Amino acid sequence: MNVKKFTAATSREALRKVRDALGPDAVILSNRPVDGVVEILALDNDDVASLASPAPDSEMAQPQPRLALDAFEPEAPSFVNRRGAAAPAVAPEHVFARRAAQPEPEFAPAFAQRMPEPAAAPVAPAFDMAAMTQMMQAAIVQAKESAAAEMTGMMSEIRAMRGMMESQLAEMSWGSTQQREPQKAAVLREMLAAGFSASLSRYLIDKLPANKDVAESMRWVKTVLARNLTTMADEDSLLDQGGVFALVGPTGVGKTTTTAKLAARCVMRHGADKLALITTDAYRIGGHEQLRIYGKILGVMVHSVKDEADLRIALKELKNKHTVLIDTIGMSQRDQMVTEQVAMLAGAGADVKRLLCLNSTSTNETLNEVVRAYQGSGLHGCIMTKLDEAASIGNVLDVMIRNKLNLHYISNGQRVPEDLHLADRAMLVDRAFRSRRDAAAAFDDADLPMLMAGTGNVHNDSSLRGVHLG
C-alpha cells in the first residue's frame, strides 16, 4: 500500500493535487490542517483491493480509520460499513469514479474511521399547557394589580387637587360674600364661637334668607337648629312602656351615675319590685360596688354578668320585671372591644335598647368617633352628660343634629335623682349661644375665609341633607 501526502494552502488545492497525481478514483484517508496548511493523505486506486481483502494475520485485518469520499455525499453508500467490515463485492472503480467526478468540497473531513452508533434524536419536551395557563393568569393578575395601584395613586392625586381647588374657591367665595353681606360674617362668628362645626355653619349661612339683619338672622338660625334637634317630648314613653335599656359610652362619661338616676325615676313611678339592675363592669375596681350601693338605697337587686351567656340567663330570669337597666363597662371608642360589647347586647335574646352617653365637654371630632363606634345597628337615643362642666355645648348639639340622634335626658350634676332633666330644645340652643357670646369677638374677619376654605363641598355632605330649614 502506497499512501501519499499532499499539502496546500486550501483543501480545494490539495484535492486538485490528489486528482492530478492519483486520478479521480483516489481514496482520501485523512484531511487536516497542519502548521497553517491543509494536509491530505491519499491512497491510489490500485491498493483498494488489498484494503478490501487483507490477509487475516496482517495489521490491516483490524478495523482501521479511513476517510471515504461519501463523507462529501452522505446519501451515497460507504466503502466501509457502519460496523467496520468490508463492503460486499462491488466494483470499487465504479464507486470512486462516480464520486471523484463530483465537485470537491471546500474542506474534507478527518480520518475515515469506524462510525459510532448514531445518537438518538433528542425528544422535544412535552408542552405543559396547564403551566403555561398558570403563568399567563399570574401575569394578568400582576398587570391588573399594577394598573389598580397606578389608578389608585392617580385618583388620590386628582382628589387632592380637587380638594385644593375647592378650598381655594370656597375661600374666594366666602371673601366675596363677606364683603357683600356682612351680617353673614357676624352670624358665622357666633356659630363658631358656640362650638358648631364650620360645615354646619356654612350650610345654614348659605341658606340664610336675604334682607335680614344680624338679629333676625340669629333668630332664624336658632329656630332651624332647634327644629332639627330631636328630643323626647316626655318620659312616659320611656318609663311607662318599660323594657330593657343599656347605657353605653366611653370610660368616665357618667354611665353608672346616670343609671342610678334613671333607676330612681323608675322606682318613684312603679316601685322597686318592678325594676332590676344589671352591671357588666367586672373590670373596674369598685365599679359594680358603686351601682350596688345605689341599688341598696333604692331597694333594688343588682345582678352582675360577665359575658353574653350570663346576660342571656339574667334577662330570662328578669323577664317579669317592668324595666331592666344595664350599666355597661366603659371603654375607649377606639377599643376593639366596643364591637364585641355591641354584639353582646344585640345577641342577648331580648330587645335591648342602647342609650349612648355623650360627654358635653368632648370636642366635635371625639364625639363623632364615639357615635360611629357605638352606632352598631342603631341607637335608641342618647343622654347628654356633664353639662355643668362644659364651656360650650354647640359641639354636642352639632353631632346630635348631623347623626339624627334622639336626645332623651340631660345630666348636669352628681345628685341622684335631681340632676337629670328632660331635654328642652330651645333652651339648649339658646344656652349654646349665650354661654359663648363673648368668644365671638375672637374670630377676626380676616380669619373667616381661611376657616371656610374646607367647606367648599358642604352641600354634598350626606349628614346635612336631612337638615330641615322651615
N, C-alpha and C positions, 0 to 999 in steps of 0.2 A: 504494500500500500504506500502510495507516494502522496503525502499531504503537503500542500504548498501554502505559503503565507503571502498575502498581498496587503499592502498598506497604501493609504491615500488620504487626502485631506477630508474627503467626504465618502460616505458609504456608496454613493452612486458611482464615483470614480473608481472605487475599489472593486465594485461588481463588474464594471466595464473591463477592468484588467483581468478579472477571473474569466469572463466570457472570451476575451481575446486569447488568453493563454490556454484554457482548458475546454473551450467550446460552450455552447448553450446547454449541454447536458451535465455540466459540472454540479457537484453536490457541495453546498456550503455547510461547513462543520461548525464554524463559530464566527461571530461578528461582535467586536468590542472596541471601545475607544482606548488607545494606549498613547500616553505622552502627547496628547493633542492631535493624534491622527487616528484613523479607523483601521483596525487590523482584521483581516478576514482569512480564515483557514479553509481551504477548499480541497476537494478530492476529485481526481479525474474519474470519468465515467467507466474507464476500464477496470477500476478497482471495486466497482459496485458489487459485482458478482461475488467477490471474496468476502465482502461485508454481509451479503445475503446468506452465504453458507459458509461460515468459518469452521475451522477444524474444532472438534469437540474439546481438545485439550489446549487450544490456543487462547490467548488473552482476549481475543475478540469474541469468543463464545459467550463471554459475560456481557450483561447489558452495558452498553457504552453510550455516553451522551453524544448526541449529534443534533444537527440543525437541518431540518428538511425544508425544501422550498415551499412546502404547503403552508409554512408559517406566514408567507405573504399572501396565501389564498386559503382561508380557513375552511372553505367548503370542499376542497379537493381531498382525496384520500392520502393518508400519510404513508411514507415508506416503512416506518416502524409503527406497529400498532400501539395502542394505549397501554398494553401490558409489557412492552419492550421486546416482544418476539418478532421474528421475521415475518413480513407480509406474505400472503400467498403468491404463488408464481405468477408474476405479471411482468410483461416486458418492460424493464426499467427504463429503457431508452425512450419508450413512448411517453412515459410519465415525465421524464426530465426534459424531453424535447418540448413537450407542450408547455411546461412550466417556465423553462428558461426563455421561451419566446415571449412571455408576458413582460410588461414593463417592470423595471426593477423598483423596489420600494426605496424611499429616502433613507431608511435605516433598517437594517436586518436584525432579527432577534439574536440572542446569545446562543450558547451551545444547544444543539438538539439533544434532548435527554428524555428519559422516561417521564412521561407526563403523569402528574398526580391525578388522583380521582377528583373530578370537578366538584367544587363545594356546592352544597345545596343552596339554591337561591334564597335569600332572606325572606322570611314571611312577613308581609306587611302587618303591623299591629292592627287589631280589630278596632273599629271606630266606636267609641263609647258614647252613644247618644245621650244617655242619662247624665253623664258627667258634663258633656257639652251644654245640655239644657240647664243644669245647675249653675254652671259658670255664667251662662247668659242671664239667668234670673238674678244671680248675685250682682252682675254688672248693672242690670236695670235698677235693682234696689239701691245700689250705691249712687247711681246717676240721679234717681228720684230724691234721695236724701240730700245730695249735694245741691240740687235745684231748689229743694224746700228750704235749706239753710240760707242759700243766697236770696230767695224770695222773702224769707223772714227778716233778714238783715235789711233788705231794700224797703220792706214795709215799715220797719222800725224807723228808718231814716225819713221816710215820707211822713209818718205820723209826727216825728219830731219837728220836721219843717212845717207841717200843718199847724201844730201847736204853737210854734213860734210866731207864725203869721197871724193866727187867731189872737194871740196875746197882744201883738203889736196893733192889730186892727181894733181890738177891744179897748186898748189904752187910748188910741186916737179917737175912737168913737165916744168914749166917756169924756175925754177932754173937750170935745166939741159940745156934748150935751151939757157939761158943767158950765160952759160959757153961755149957752142959750137958755138953760133952765136952772138957775142957781138953787131953787128950792129943792131940787132932787139931791144936790150935794149935801144939803142940810139934813135931809131925811136919811141919806146913806150914812152920815156920821153918827146919827142917833142909833141906827140899827147895828152898826159895827160895834159901837160902844156898849150896847146891851148884850152882846155876845152872839148875835145871829151871824150865820156864815155869809161870806161875800156872795156866794151863788144865789142863795135865797133872797138876799138884799137886792142884788142886781135884778133878779126876776121880778120882784114886786115893784121896783122903781121903774122898770121898763113898762110895766102895766099901769103905772100911776096915771089917773085921769088928768087931762090937761086943764089949764086955767085954775089951778088950786094953789093957795099959798102954803107956807110951811105948816101951819097949824092944821089946816084942812087935810093936807097930805098925810100928816101924822095920824090923824083920826082914821083916815081911810086904811092906812097900813095896820093899825091896831085892830080894826074891825076884821080885816082879812085874816090876820094871824089868829084871832080868837075863833073865827068861824072854822078854821082848818085844824084847830086843836080839839081832838076828840076826848071827851071826858064822860065819866059815869054820872048820869043825872041824879041818881040816889042809890043808896046801898041796899035797897030792898032786893034788887036783882041778884045781889051777891049773898047777903045774909039770909034772906028768906028762901031763896032757891036752894042754897046749900051746895054740897058737892065736895070734891077733893081738890085742894089748892096747894100748889108747891111754890114757895118763894125761892127764886134763883137769882144769882148775880155774883159778882166778884167778891173777894175777901174784904171785909171791913165796910161793906156798903150799908150794913144795918139790917140784915135779914132776920136775925134772931129777935131783936127788939121789935121790929115791925110785926113779926109773927105773934109775939106776945100781945101787941096792941090789937091785932085782929081777933085774937082769941078772947080777949076781954070783951070786945063788942059782941061776939057770938054768945058768950056766957050771959051777958046782960040781956040779950034778946031771947035766947032759947033755953038757957040753963046749962050747967056744967055737964050734965049727963048726955047732952046732945052733941058734945064736942070731943074730938080726940086730937092729940098732938103726936107727931112723928118727927124724929130727928135722924138725919143721915150723917151728922157731924160727929164721927167717931175718931177723927184725927186731931182736931184742935183741942189742946189741953183745956179742960173745963168748958168746952163748947156745949155739950149736951147737958152739963150740970146747970148752966145758966137757964136753959129752957125748962129744966126740971123744977128749978126754983119758981119760975113763973107759973108752971103747971100746978105746983103745990099751993101757991097763993090762990089760984083760980079754982082749985079742986078738980083739976083735970089730969088724967093719967097721961104720961109721956112714954111713948114707945120708941126704942132705938133699933134701927136696922142698919145692916152693913152692905147689902147688895140687892140686886133685883129680886132674887128668890125670897129674901126676908121681907122685902116690901110687898111682894105679892101676898105672902101669908098674912102680914099685918093688915093690909087693906081688906082681905077676905074676912078676917075676924072682926073688922070695924065697919062692915058694910051696913050695919043698922044705925050708925051714927049719922046725924044730920049734916055735920060739917067735919071735915078732916083737914088739918093744916100741916103741911110738911115743911120743915126747916132744913134746907139742903146745905151741904158743905160748900163753903166759898172757895173759889179758885180763880186764878187769872184767866181773863178772856183768851189768852194765848196758850193756855194749857190744853193739851190734847185730851185730858180727862173730861173737859167740858162736853165733848161729843158723847162720851160714854155716859155721863150723867143725864144728858137729854134722852139718850136711848133707853136708859133705865126707867126714867119716868114714863116714857112713851110705851114701854113694854110691861108696865106694872099690872096689867089686867083690869084697869079701871080708867075712867076718863079723868086724867089728871090735868087740871088747868094750871098752866105755868104763869106766874106773875113775876115780871122782871123788875128788880130794884135798881134804879138809876141814881147814881150819886150826883147831886146837883153841882158839886164842886169840881167835877171832872171836865176836861176840855172836850170840844166838839169831836175831835178825831178819836179820842179814847172812848167816848160814848158810842160812836158809830161802830167801833170794833166790838164793843160789848154786845150791841144789838145783833151784829152779824154772827157772833159766836153762839149766842143763846137763842137765836131765832128758831132753829130747828124747823119743825113742820108748822110752826106758828105759835105766837104768844097770845094768851088770853087777854093780857093787859100789862100795865106797868105801874110802879109806885115811885114817886119822887121822894128821895130821902136826903137828909142833911140839908134841908132848905135853909135852916137857920145859919149854916156855915158858909153859904155860897155868896160871893161878892156879886155875881151876875148869874141870871138863870136863862138868858136868851139861848145859850148853848144847848141846854137840855130840852127847851121848847122846840128849838130848831130840829133836833134829832127826832123828837116825837112826831112833829108835823111831817117830816120827809119820810119817815118809816111808817106813818099812819098807825101809831100805837094808841091804844085806848088807855087813857090815864084814869086810874081808879082813886088813889089816895095821895095825899101829901104828908110826909113826915117831917116835922120841924123841931124835934127835940127828943129827950130821953124818957120823958114821963109816960107811964103806961096807965090808962089808955088815952090820956088827954091830948098828947101831941100827934094825933093822927086825924086828918081832916079830908073831907071830900074836896075834889079839885074844882076850883072856880076859874073858868077860862079867862074871863075878863079881868079878874083880879091878878092872875098870873102874868098876863101880857102887860098890864099896867105897871106891875111891880118890876118887870124886866127893864122897862124904860126909865122908871122913876129912880131905881137904885143906882143907875149908871149915867144919869144925865150930866153930871159934872165931867165925866170921862169923854164926852163927845168932843170937847174942845181939843183933846189930844190929837185928833186926826186933822192934819192940815190939808187945805185944798190941793196943794201941790203933790201930796202923797196919794190922793184918791185915785188918779189914773193908774198908778202902779198897782194899787190894791185890786183894781178892776181888770188888770191885764189877763188874769186867769179865768175870766168869766165869759169869754167870747162864745163858748158853746153852751151857754146856760140853758137856752131854750130847747136843747135836745136832751137835757138831763131828765131821765125817766122818773126820778124821785120828785120832780117838781111838776110833772104833768097833771097830777091829781089835785093840785092846789086850786081851790075854788076862789074866784075873785069877786063874786057877787051873786 
